[in-house]
Amino acid sequence: MLAAIAGAHGLHGEVRLKLFTDDLSAYATLNGGALTLVSVRPATNGVIGRFREIADRNKAEAMRGTELWIGRDQLPPLGEGEYYHADLLGLAVVSSTGETLGQVVAIDDFGAGDVIEIERPGGKRFMVPMQPHAVPEWNDERLVVDALFAVD
């Protein structure tokens, strides 16, 4: 999800947006082609957007809460060591000694970088920084956590 429509702005179909990306204007179409971004501009409390398919305030208000997304094929390519959060969620997690630890259930950023939350079988959870010293490797099938971080 790149943004969400927070409500109407004005009478002519503009919407207030809550952004989860730096630059929404990089994407011309959203939601599988259902919405066409015409313009986006900063405002006092966030960002204002205009979509071709939203012509008046009533339609804009009806769109409140709509999540704005793009297809995987529209995402920029990843560099070395980069990942998309969606790719980590649900991954099986093992320790560097081979112990099954559970699966990734959440990814948070408290200001110092991503922290992954892992749920053990039985429901107990623990968190690990998504840093090379704590997570030395991951791929499409599993994520490896250094055994020092896999404590109860």
N, C-alpha and C positions, 0 to 999 in steps of 0.2 A: 504494500500500500504506500502510495506516494503522498497522499493528502486526503482530507475529508472535507466535505462541504459543511460549514458551520451554520449557514443561514443565508438569507437574502440580504442584499445591499442595494438600496435604492429601488427604483420602480421599473427599470428596464432589463431585468434579468441577471444582473451581476450577482455574484455570490461571495461570501466571506469564506476563506479557506484556512484550514489548519494544515500546515505543511509538515511533512516528515522527510523532506529532501531539501537540498540546497537550491535546486533550480528546476521548478516545474515546467518552465518555458521550453526546456529541451525536448519535451514530448508533445507532438501535435495532436495525437489521438490517445484517448484513454478509455478504459473499460471495454476493451475489445472492439474499439471503433465506435462505440455508442456515443461518446462525447468528443467534440472537436474543440480544442483550446484556441480561442481567438486572441486573448490577451491576459496578461497577469501583471499586477502592479502592487507595490508596497502600500500599506495603509497604516494608520496609527496603531491599530490592534491586529496586526497580521498582514494578510495578503488578500487582494480582491481579484477575482477571476471572472472572465466572460467566456461562455461556451456558446457555440453556434446553436445548439439544440435548446437552450434556455432563453426564451424570448421575453418573459415578464416576471414580475415579482411573485405571482402565484406559483409558477413553475419552479422558480428559484427556492421558494419556501418549501415546496413539496420535496425538493432534493436534499433538504437538511438531513445530515447523517450519512449521506451517500459516500462510500469510500471510493477513492480514485486510484486506479491501479493500471499497470501496463503488463503486457505479456513478457514472459521470460526472454523471448527473442529480441525484445527492445532494450534489454539491460546492457550496459557497457561491459566489455570483456574484463575479466579479473586479472590483476597482476599477481606476481609471485607472493604467496602468503596472504592473499586477500580471500574473502569468502562473503557470501550472502547469508544473512541470518537464516533464511528459509532453508538453506542447504544443511545447516547444522541441526535444526530442530528435528527430533525424532531419531537422530543417529544413535546407534549402539555405542556404549562407552566401555572401554577396557583399561586396566591399569598397565603400566609399562612392564609389569611382571606377568601379565596375561589374565589377571582376575577380572571377571565380568563385574562391572560396576552399575550398569543400568542404561539409561538413555537421556539425551539432552531434552529438557522440557521447557527451558526458557533461556533467553539471553538478555542481559541488562547492561546498561552503561551508567555507572554512578559518577562519571566524570574522569576516571583515570583509565578508561578503556573497557572493552567488553568483558563481562563475567558470565560464564555459562553455569546454568543450574542443572544439576544431574539428579534424576530420581532413581534410587536403588529399587530393586524388587522389594515389594512390601511397603513402598511409599515414602521412606525416609529420603530427604533431599540434602544435598550439599552443593557448595559453589566453588568454582575454580576460575582464576583469571585466564582469559584466552591469550596467554603469552607463551612464547616458545619454551621457557623453563618449566611451565606447568602442563602445557599441551604440546608435546614435541612433534606430534604428527596427527593428521586426519585425512580422510579421503571420502569418497561417496558412500562407503559402507560402515565406517567406524571412526571413532575419535579416541586417541590414546592419551590418558592422563598419567603424568609422572606419579609413581606409587606414593611419594611423599605427600601429595595433595589428596590422596584417596582415603582419608581417615574418617572415622565415624564421629 
